[in-house]
Amino acid sequence: MLDRTDIRGIIAFLPTAFSDGGGIDMEANRANVRTLVEQGTPIIQGTGGAAEFYSLTLAEHKSLMHLIAAEAGSSALTMCGCGTVASTADAIARVRCARDAGIDSAMLLPPHYFATRPKEVIGFFEDVAAAVPDMPLLHFNTRRAKVWLQAEHYRELAQIPSFVGVKLPGDSLYEWFSISAQAPELAFIATDDLWVPAVMNGCPAIDSILAATRPAFARALWVACEQQDWTAAMALQRQAWRLSAVTNRLPAAEAAYGDCSVDKGVVQAAGVLQVGAPRPPYRPVDRDRIGFWQERFREFDQGRYADAGS
């Protein structure tokens, strides 16, 4: 069973590709997993927020678990979202599906129609771990779930043998470090915004949109970090920040579309994965904006976001 030290490297999130009729496009999803494997991605994460887990029936979730595990094989670790908007029982069913399919770990959000309290989140993980003790569990600590855990809560969660890590999104190094430093036995995962600063402070893995849009660049950034070439790493980090500022951080896009629409639009524009439109009620990003993002990726590939003189 995967343990806390196995979560290392780049985690590529995998948006779910749907057909025009709204069903799961199995061939497109298979091709996307193969592409990430061919790119040397060490960890592939499916059925998370960007993969629209909230729209997936249990049967659809199960089919994707088997697809991802089969296509990744022994070439990459797999981490799949088993979040729920329903109940602890629903989360347990999804974690069991992932385990039975051969997925290596499950990242969870607790039920969040009504806000849970930290003690309820801890109880939620205790219940899931008791029901599926042989599946490594992680928590996605996002404010979208209406509760934000602090260091003292992770010290409690660390007592669960199968609880292995936490995804802490955001761009506050202080917040990331102040929480992660208090439970060092867990794997605290950062996102692209804090890639280099977090790795410099002991972060073992990055949950990365770059891995789905510019995987070769993401690998170069990780190698620079592993070699502790912080000058080169920060130069690459600044390029990533500049790309983010003109793609998935555009206020006009964020105001007009849901997060899943923006994520899918950016990934589609990047041209590495074929992910299509989100499920209704979320609207696909318009073609003009996709074209705008495609041009920004071309500029990035041409080196126009690199440091001057580098």
PLY file of the C-alpha trace (Angstrom):
ply
format ascii 1.0
element vertex 310
property float x
property float y
property float z
element edge 309
property int vertex1
property int vertex2
end_header
0.00 0.00 0.00
1.23 3.49 -0.88
2.58 5.34 2.15
3.29 8.96 2.99
6.77 8.92 1.45
5.56 7.64 -1.94
3.80 10.89 -2.86
6.60 12.66 -4.65
6.90 14.59 -7.89
4.40 16.11 -10.28
0.71 15.28 -10.02
-1.12 15.90 -13.30
-4.82 16.53 -12.95
-6.96 14.81 -15.55
-10.19 16.58 -16.58
-12.94 14.17 -17.56
-13.70 14.20 -21.28
-17.40 13.96 -22.09
-19.06 13.21 -25.41
-21.35 15.69 -27.18
-24.29 13.88 -25.65
-22.95 14.32 -22.13
-21.75 10.76 -21.53
-18.18 9.83 -20.73
-15.96 9.70 -23.81
-14.02 6.58 -22.94
-11.64 6.75 -25.89
-10.72 10.38 -25.26
-10.08 9.64 -21.59
-7.94 6.62 -22.46
-5.92 8.72 -24.89
-5.43 11.43 -22.28
-4.10 9.00 -19.68
-1.75 7.49 -22.28
-0.48 10.96 -23.17
0.32 11.75 -19.55
2.07 8.38 -19.15
4.09 8.98 -22.31
5.10 12.37 -20.96
6.62 10.67 -17.92
4.08 11.96 -15.40
4.78 10.25 -12.05
1.28 10.69 -10.56
-2.01 11.01 -12.46
-5.08 12.31 -10.65
-8.56 11.79 -12.04
-12.12 12.51 -10.88
-11.19 15.58 -8.88
-12.76 19.02 -8.95
-11.46 19.89 -12.43
-12.71 16.45 -13.50
-16.24 17.38 -12.37
-16.51 14.64 -9.76
-19.77 16.17 -8.50
-21.45 15.30 -11.83
-20.35 11.66 -11.93
-22.71 8.87 -10.98
-21.23 6.01 -8.99
-21.28 3.84 -12.13
-19.43 6.51 -14.11
-16.93 6.94 -11.30
-16.33 3.19 -11.28
-15.75 3.04 -15.03
-13.24 5.89 -14.87
-11.39 4.23 -11.98
-10.89 1.09 -14.05
-9.89 3.09 -17.13
-7.28 5.18 -15.30
-5.79 2.22 -13.46
-5.60 0.12 -16.63
-4.00 2.83 -18.77
-1.55 4.01 -16.10
-0.52 0.45 -15.28
2.82 0.36 -13.52
4.07 3.48 -15.32
2.52 6.02 -12.95
0.93 6.17 -9.53
-2.75 7.02 -9.56
-4.66 9.34 -7.26
-8.38 9.78 -7.77
-10.89 12.14 -6.27
-13.56 10.41 -4.23
-15.21 13.56 -2.98
-18.91 13.69 -2.29
-21.63 16.28 -1.99
-23.90 13.61 -0.51
-22.78 11.58 2.48
-20.08 9.56 4.17
-21.68 6.41 2.72
-21.30 7.81 -0.79
-17.64 8.63 -0.17
-17.02 5.11 1.14
-18.61 3.60 -1.96
-16.40 5.72 -4.22
-13.24 4.91 -2.28
-14.08 1.20 -2.52
-14.54 1.54 -6.28
-11.13 3.17 -6.54
-9.44 0.53 -4.40
-11.07 -2.36 -6.24
-10.01 -0.90 -9.59
-6.38 -0.73 -8.47
-6.10 3.04 -7.88
-3.23 3.86 -5.51
-4.82 6.60 -3.37
-8.01 8.61 -2.89
-8.31 12.36 -2.33
-11.45 13.36 -0.47
-13.71 16.30 0.14
-16.28 15.80 2.91
-19.97 16.39 2.20
-20.42 20.13 1.78
-23.97 21.15 0.99
-24.18 22.08 4.65
-20.88 23.25 6.09
-19.11 20.64 8.20
-17.09 21.50 11.29
-13.46 20.42 11.69
-14.40 17.71 14.19
-16.97 16.39 11.71
-14.31 16.31 8.95
-12.00 14.35 11.24
-14.84 11.94 12.03
-15.58 11.63 8.32
-12.02 10.50 7.60
-12.06 8.14 10.57
-15.24 6.52 9.24
-13.91 6.20 5.67
-10.61 4.79 6.92
-12.41 2.26 9.12
-14.57 1.13 6.20
-11.71 0.93 3.66
-8.57 0.54 5.79
-6.35 -0.59 2.92
-6.77 2.59 0.82
-4.46 5.59 1.38
-6.48 8.76 1.92
-5.74 12.43 1.32
-7.70 15.60 2.05
-8.22 18.47 -0.37
-8.29 21.42 2.02
-10.30 23.88 -0.05
-12.54 26.66 1.15
-15.06 25.59 -1.49
-15.95 22.83 0.98
-16.92 25.57 3.49
-14.43 24.42 6.11
-10.70 25.07 6.38
-8.59 22.76 8.52
-5.64 24.01 10.54
-2.48 22.38 11.81
-4.08 21.01 14.97
-6.65 19.14 12.90
-3.97 17.49 10.78
-2.13 16.39 13.90
-5.30 14.46 14.75
-5.76 13.13 11.22
-2.13 11.97 11.18
-3.10 9.41 13.82
-5.15 7.56 11.17
-2.71 4.98 9.71
-4.09 5.28 6.16
-4.25 9.09 6.13
-1.21 10.07 4.07
-1.46 13.64 2.86
-3.12 16.96 2.17
-3.51 19.17 -0.89
-3.18 22.80 0.19
-4.04 25.13 -2.69
-3.41 28.84 -2.82
-0.58 31.32 -3.14
0.21 32.04 0.52
3.53 30.47 1.48
2.98 31.52 5.08
-0.33 29.66 5.23
1.10 26.58 3.52
4.18 26.46 5.74
2.41 27.28 9.02
0.05 24.32 8.53
2.46 21.80 7.02
5.24 22.43 9.53
3.03 21.24 12.39
2.37 17.78 10.94
5.61 16.92 9.10
4.79 13.22 8.96
2.13 13.96 6.31
2.69 14.78 2.64
1.50 18.36 2.11
0.97 19.01 -1.61
1.14 22.52 -3.08
-0.10 23.79 -6.44
1.59 25.66 -9.30
1.30 29.03 -7.55
3.75 27.97 -4.85
5.79 25.36 -6.73
9.34 26.52 -6.02
8.81 28.27 -2.66
6.97 25.23 -1.30
9.53 22.69 -2.58
12.29 24.81 -1.05
10.46 24.33 2.25
10.04 20.57 2.01
6.98 20.11 -0.22
7.22 16.62 -1.79
4.72 17.02 -4.66
2.96 19.60 -6.82
-0.62 19.25 -8.08
-0.11 20.93 -11.41
-2.14 22.31 -14.29
1.20 22.77 -16.07
1.52 18.99 -16.19
-1.64 18.91 -18.32
-0.82 21.94 -20.47
2.98 22.03 -20.81
4.29 18.74 -19.38
7.86 19.13 -20.69
8.12 22.52 -19.00
6.70 21.06 -15.78
9.33 18.30 -15.85
12.11 20.86 -16.37
10.84 22.83 -13.40
10.75 19.73 -11.21
14.27 18.71 -12.26
15.58 22.17 -11.38
14.00 21.81 -7.94
15.41 18.31 -7.41
18.86 19.61 -8.32
18.31 22.53 -5.95
19.19 24.93 -8.75
16.96 27.57 -7.23
18.05 30.33 -9.61
16.95 28.29 -12.63
13.86 27.05 -10.81
12.70 30.56 -9.93
13.26 31.73 -13.50
10.95 28.92 -14.65
8.49 29.69 -11.84
8.23 33.28 -13.03
7.44 32.05 -16.55
4.70 29.85 -15.09
3.25 32.77 -13.14
3.19 34.90 -16.29
1.45 32.15 -18.25
-1.11 31.70 -15.48
-1.81 35.44 -15.42
-2.90 35.41 -19.08
-4.73 32.08 -19.11
-6.46 30.57 -16.08
-6.22 33.72 -13.95
-7.97 36.16 -16.28
-10.64 38.03 -14.24
-12.94 38.33 -17.26
-12.95 34.54 -17.75
-13.40 33.85 -14.05
-16.35 36.26 -13.93
-18.09 34.74 -16.97
-17.53 31.03 -16.43
-17.35 28.42 -13.70
-13.98 27.06 -12.59
-14.55 23.78 -14.43
-15.22 25.70 -17.66
-12.04 27.77 -17.30
-9.92 24.73 -16.41
-11.23 22.77 -19.37
-10.91 25.73 -21.72
-7.29 26.33 -20.77
-6.40 22.63 -21.08
-8.18 22.39 -24.42
-6.40 25.50 -25.72
-3.03 24.08 -24.65
-3.55 21.20 -27.09
-1.95 18.37 -25.08
-5.16 16.72 -23.84
-8.57 16.62 -25.50
-11.11 17.36 -22.79
-13.99 19.18 -24.52
-16.77 21.00 -22.74
-17.99 20.76 -19.13
-21.27 19.15 -18.25
-24.34 21.38 -17.98
-25.27 23.61 -16.35
-21.74 24.95 -16.81
-21.14 26.60 -20.16
-18.15 25.93 -22.39
-15.78 28.81 -22.90
-16.45 30.64 -26.16
-14.25 30.05 -29.21
-12.76 33.53 -29.19
-11.42 33.03 -25.68
-10.07 29.60 -26.60
-8.29 31.24 -29.53
-6.91 33.93 -27.22
-5.50 31.27 -24.90
-4.03 29.32 -27.82
-2.12 32.42 -28.83
-0.84 32.88 -25.28
0.47 29.29 -25.29
2.21 29.94 -28.62
3.87 33.00 -27.08
4.93 30.89 -24.10
6.45 28.27 -26.40
8.34 31.02 -28.19
9.94 32.10 -24.92
8.15 35.42 -24.66
7.36 34.89 -20.95
10.95 34.10 -20.00
13.02 36.48 -17.90
14.65 39.19 -19.97
18.15 38.12 -20.95
17.66 34.50 -19.86
0 1
1 2
2 3
3 4
4 5
5 6
6 7
7 8
8 9
9 10
10 11
11 12
12 13
13 14
14 15
15 16
16 17
17 18
18 19
19 20
20 21
21 22
22 23
23 24
24 25
25 26
26 27
27 28
28 29
29 30
30 31
31 32
32 33
33 34
34 35
35 36
36 37
37 38
38 39
39 40
40 41
41 42
42 43
43 44
44 45
45 46
46 47
47 48
48 49
49 50
50 51
51 52
52 53
53 54
54 55
55 56
56 57
57 58
58 59
59 60
60 61
61 62
62 63
63 64
64 65
65 66
66 67
67 68
68 69
69 70
70 71
71 72
72 73
73 74
74 75
75 76
76 77
77 78
78 79
79 80
80 81
81 82
82 83
83 84
84 85
85 86
86 87
87 88
88 89
89 90
90 91
91 92
92 93
93 94
94 95
95 96
96 97
97 98
98 99
99 100
100 101
101 102
102 103
103 104
104 105
105 106
106 107
107 108
108 109
109 110
110 111
111 112
112 113
113 114
114 115
115 116
116 117
117 118
118 119
119 120
120 121
121 122
122 123
123 124
124 125
125 126
126 127
127 128
128 129
129 130
130 131
131 132
132 133
133 134
134 135
135 136
136 137
137 138
138 139
139 140
140 141
141 142
142 143
143 144
144 145
145 146
146 147
147 148
148 149
149 150
150 151
151 152
152 153
153 154
154 155
155 156
156 157
157 158
158 159
159 160
160 161
161 162
162 163
163 164
164 165
165 166
166 167
167 168
168 169
169 170
170 171
171 172
172 173
173 174
174 175
175 176
176 177
177 178
178 179
179 180
180 181
181 182
182 183
183 184
184 185
185 186
186 187
187 188
188 189
189 190
190 191
191 192
192 193
193 194
194 195
195 196
196 197
197 198
198 199
199 200
200 201
201 202
202 203
203 204
204 205
205 206
206 207
207 208
208 209
209 210
210 211
211 212
212 213
213 214
214 215
215 216
216 217
217 218
218 219
219 220
220 221
221 222
222 223
223 224
224 225
225 226
226 227
227 228
228 229
229 230
230 231
231 232
232 233
233 234
234 235
235 236
236 237
237 238
238 239
239 240
240 241
241 242
242 243
243 244
244 245
245 246
246 247
247 248
248 249
249 250
250 251
251 252
252 253
253 254
254 255
255 256
256 257
257 258
258 259
259 260
260 261
261 262
262 263
263 264
264 265
265 266
266 267
267 268
268 269
269 270
270 271
271 272
272 273
273 274
274 275
275 276
276 277
277 278
278 279
279 280
280 281
281 282
282 283
283 284
284 285
285 286
286 287
287 288
288 289
289 290
290 291
291 292
292 293
293 294
294 295
295 296
296 297
297 298
298 299
299 300
300 301
301 302
302 303
303 304
304 305
305 306
306 307
307 308
308 309
